[in-house]
Amino acid sequence: MMRHTWAALLIGGLIGTMGCRERPMQPPPDGTAPLSAAELAAGLEENLGVHAFPENTPHGLASWHTWRPSRHHSTTMRLGYAHGASAAAEVLAHLDSLAALVRYHDLGSGRYRWLKPETCVTPGLGCILTALEVRSQPNLRPVTRALRSAVIARQYSPIEAAEFLLQLVQAIPYEVPLEIPFGLLPPATVMSEKRGDCDSKSLLLSHLLSVVGIRSLLISSSAHGHTMLGIAVPTTGRTFEVGGTRYAYAETTAIGSPLGFIAPNLLTPDDWRTVPKPENIPSELVSLD
């Protein structure tokens, strides 16, 4: 049996808080007239089909996602994701095993304690987030292939591709999964169950962007209890710089929030920090099924 060395920690472990304390906030009008009901009704619908994992999963089990490629686009996109029951259960079983490995303990009231393995060299939940993303990759591959093909076929620019994927994730209903360790749903679960809060949805979007070759960074604020994404595309909205690269703020919990939008109240205090994800995830955090 593999032995694990644990980092020395105060108070018997690291203390974390589940979910997002800040409720989703809609962006202010940007001066562009929104589409009318008649314009929406006259708009086209593009069906990207049903994509299943495993391949033999009945398409009738698909969760359907409906969104517009941009805030002022009349075309409605549709995509179905059929996640087999056993495959979906294995993703969540991996999360439970991961929680046991790091001695996750629910303290109640949305707070928890955990011990970080010494092999996790990045601060915070970086290793946990990466392990969940890596475990979800094969399950999401049919979906990510379809989305990448759509981006290529439409010859989207990086900004258009980022907006296309941001709108998809924003359309997933907001829900804090308090019953789940860390209050964090794996990307494949967010997509199949159509629910998630700020960190769960931001992790999914980060993965989708990586598939189309767009860099992003998870950012988190302790003061506001919120997680967002920074996306490395040019924008006229608000940006921040890390390592010489500018990233546009991306809010995943408010439908219609454009790239570069961050609610003004989230900048006071401005304690946003990146959540580094390790380049090489310790194997024991992934091979737990």
C-alpha positions in Angstrom: 0.0 0.0 0.0 1.3 3.5 -0.9 2.1 5.7 2.0 1.3 9.4 1.8 3.4 12.2 3.4 1.2 15.1 4.6 2.3 18.7 4.8 2.5 20.3 8.2 -0.7 22.3 8.8 -2.2 24.5 11.5 -5.4 23.7 13.3 -5.2 20.1 12.1 -5.7 21.0 8.5 -6.6 23.6 5.9 -10.0 25.2 6.4 -12.2 25.9 3.4 -15.6 27.3 2.6 -18.1 25.8 0.2 -19.8 27.5 -2.6 -20.0 31.2 -3.6 -21.2 33.7 -1.1 -21.9 36.3 -3.8 -25.1 35.7 -5.7 -24.9 35.9 -9.5 -25.2 39.5 -10.6 -26.4 40.6 -14.0 -24.3 43.0 -16.0 -25.5 46.5 -16.6 -26.8 47.6 -20.1 -23.9 48.1 -22.5 -25.7 50.4 -24.9 -26.5 47.7 -27.5 -30.2 47.1 -27.9 -31.1 43.5 -26.8 -32.9 41.2 -29.2 -36.7 41.5 -29.2 -39.0 38.5 -28.7 -39.8 38.7 -32.4 -36.2 38.6 -33.4 -35.5 35.7 -31.1 -38.5 33.8 -32.4 -37.3 34.4 -36.0 -33.8 33.3 -35.2 -32.3 30.1 -36.4 -31.6 27.0 -34.3 -28.4 25.0 -34.7 -28.5 21.5 -33.3 -25.0 20.2 -32.6 -26.5 16.7 -31.9 -26.2 14.3 -29.0 -22.8 13.2 -27.8 -22.6 10.2 -25.5 -20.2 8.6 -23.1 -19.9 5.7 -23.2 -20.7 5.6 -26.9 -23.6 3.1 -26.4 -25.4 5.4 -23.9 -29.0 5.9 -25.1 -29.5 9.3 -26.6 -32.8 9.6 -24.8 -30.9 10.1 -21.6 -29.2 13.2 -22.9 -29.2 16.5 -20.9 -29.9 19.3 -23.5 -28.0 22.6 -23.3 -29.5 25.6 -25.1 -27.6 28.9 -25.5 -26.8 31.7 -27.8 -23.3 32.1 -29.2 -23.1 35.7 -28.0 -25.3 38.1 -26.1 -26.7 39.7 -29.3 -26.9 36.7 -31.5 -30.4 35.4 -32.6 -29.2 31.9 -33.4 -29.9 29.3 -30.6 -27.5 26.5 -30.2 -28.5 23.1 -28.9 -26.3 20.3 -27.7 -27.1 17.1 -25.9 -24.8 15.2 -23.5 -25.8 11.6 -22.7 -23.6 10.5 -19.7 -24.1 6.9 -18.8 -25.3 6.2 -15.3 -22.2 4.0 -14.4 -19.8 6.5 -15.9 -21.4 9.4 -14.1 -21.3 7.4 -10.8 -17.6 6.7 -11.3 -16.8 10.4 -11.7 -18.5 11.2 -8.4 -16.9 8.1 -6.8 -13.5 9.5 -7.7 -14.4 12.7 -5.9 -15.4 10.8 -2.8 -12.2 8.8 -2.9 -10.2 12.0 -3.4 -12.0 13.5 -0.4 -11.1 10.4 1.7 -7.5 10.6 0.6 -7.1 14.2 1.8 -9.1 13.5 4.9 -11.9 15.8 4.0 -14.1 16.6 6.9 -17.4 18.6 6.7 -17.5 21.1 9.6 -21.0 22.2 8.8 -22.4 25.6 7.8 -20.5 25.3 4.5 -17.1 24.9 6.0 -14.7 22.0 5.8 -11.2 20.8 6.8 -8.7 18.9 4.6 -5.1 17.9 4.6 -3.0 18.6 1.5 -0.5 15.9 0.4 3.1 17.0 0.3 3.2 16.1 -3.4 0.8 18.9 -4.1 3.2 21.8 -4.6 0.7 24.4 -5.6 -1.2 26.4 -3.0 -4.9 26.1 -2.3 -7.1 23.6 -4.1 -5.0 23.6 -7.3 -4.3 19.8 -7.1 -8.0 19.0 -6.3 -9.3 21.0 -9.2 -6.8 19.5 -11.6 -7.5 16.0 -10.5 -11.2 16.5 -11.1 -10.6 18.0 -14.5 -8.2 15.2 -15.5 -10.7 12.5 -14.4 -13.5 14.2 -16.4 -11.5 14.5 -19.6 -12.4 11.1 -21.2 -16.1 11.5 -20.2 -16.3 14.9 -21.8 -14.3 14.1 -24.9 -17.4 13.5 -27.1 -18.7 17.0 -26.1 -15.4 18.8 -26.4 -14.8 17.3 -29.9 -18.2 18.6 -31.0 -17.6 22.1 -29.6 -14.1 22.3 -31.1 -15.5 21.2 -34.5 -18.2 23.9 -34.2 -15.6 26.6 -33.4 -13.4 25.5 -36.4 -16.4 25.2 -38.8 -17.6 28.7 -38.0 -14.1 30.1 -38.2 -14.5 31.8 -34.9 -11.8 34.2 -33.7 -10.4 33.5 -30.2 -12.7 36.2 -28.8 -15.7 34.7 -30.6 -14.8 31.2 -29.4 -14.4 32.3 -25.8 -17.8 34.1 -25.9 -19.4 31.0 -27.5 -18.1 28.7 -24.6 -18.7 31.3 -21.9 -22.4 31.7 -22.9 -22.8 27.9 -22.9 -21.5 27.6 -19.3 -23.4 30.7 -18.1 -26.7 29.1 -19.3 -26.1 26.1 -16.9 -28.4 26.8 -13.8 -26.6 28.1 -10.7 -26.7 25.8 -7.7 -24.3 25.4 -4.8 -23.8 21.6 -4.3 -23.4 21.6 -0.5 -23.9 17.9 -0.4 -20.7 17.3 -2.4 -17.1 17.4 -0.9 -15.5 20.8 -1.2 -18.9 22.0 -2.6 -17.2 21.3 -6.0 -18.8 19.3 -8.9 -16.5 17.7 -11.5 -16.7 19.2 -15.0 -18.5 16.1 -16.4 -21.1 16.3 -13.7 -21.7 20.0 -14.2 -22.3 19.2 -17.9 -24.5 16.1 -17.3 -26.5 17.4 -14.3 -26.8 21.0 -15.6 -26.0 22.6 -12.3 -23.0 24.2 -10.6 -21.8 27.2 -8.7 -18.9 29.7 -9.4 -16.0 27.3 -8.9 -17.6 24.3 -10.5 -18.7 26.2 -13.6 -15.4 28.1 -13.9 -13.5 24.8 -13.9 -15.7 23.4 -16.7 -15.2 26.6 -18.7 -11.4 26.4 -18.2 -11.4 22.9 -19.6 -13.5 23.7 -22.6 -11.3 26.7 -23.4 -8.2 24.5 -23.2 -9.6 22.2 -25.9 -9.8 25.1 -28.4 -6.4 26.4 -27.5 -7.3 29.4 -25.3 -5.4 30.0 -22.1 -7.3 30.8 -18.9 -6.7 31.2 -15.2 -9.0 30.4 -12.2 -9.1 33.4 -9.8 -10.6 33.4 -6.4 -11.5 36.1 -3.7 -11.6 35.1 0.0 -13.3 38.5 0.9 -16.1 37.9 -1.6 -16.3 34.1 -1.4 -16.3 34.0 -5.2 -14.4 32.3 -8.1 -14.1 33.6 -11.7 -12.0 32.9 -14.7 -9.5 35.0 -16.5 -9.4 34.4 -20.3 -6.4 35.3 -22.4 -8.2 37.1 -25.2 -8.2 40.9 -26.0 -11.3 42.8 -24.9 -12.5 46.3 -24.2 -13.7 45.2 -20.8 -11.8 44.9 -17.5 -8.6 42.8 -17.6 -5.8 41.9 -15.2 -2.2 40.9 -15.9 -0.3 37.8 -14.8 3.2 36.9 -16.0 3.1 39.5 -18.8 -0.2 38.2 -20.2 -3.5 40.1 -19.9 -6.6 38.1 -19.0 -10.2 39.3 -19.4 -12.5 38.7 -16.4 -15.2 36.1 -17.1 -18.2 35.7 -14.9 -19.7 32.2 -15.3 -22.7 32.6 -12.9 -24.6 35.5 -14.6 -26.3 34.9 -17.9 -25.3 37.5 -20.5 -22.2 38.8 -18.7 -19.7 39.7 -21.5 -16.0 39.1 -21.5 -14.3 41.7 -19.3 -17.3 42.1 -16.9 -16.8 42.0 -13.2 -19.4 43.4 -10.8 -18.1 46.6 -9.2 -18.8 45.4 -5.7 -16.3 42.5 -6.3 -13.4 44.9 -6.6 -13.7 46.4 -3.1 -11.7 44.9 -1.5 -9.7 43.7 -4.5 -8.1 40.5 -3.1 -8.3 38.4 -6.2 -5.6 35.7 -6.5 -4.9 33.1 -9.1 -5.5 29.5 -8.3 -2.5 27.7 -9.8 -3.0 24.3 -11.3 0.0 22.0 -11.3 1.5 21.0 -14.6 2.0 17.5 -13.4 -0.8 16.1 -11.1 0.3 13.5 -8.6 -0.9 10.2 -10.0 -2.4 9.0 -6.7 -4.9 11.9 -6.9 -6.3 10.7 -10.3 -6.1 6.9 -10.2 -8.5 6.4 -7.4 -11.4 4.6 -9.0 
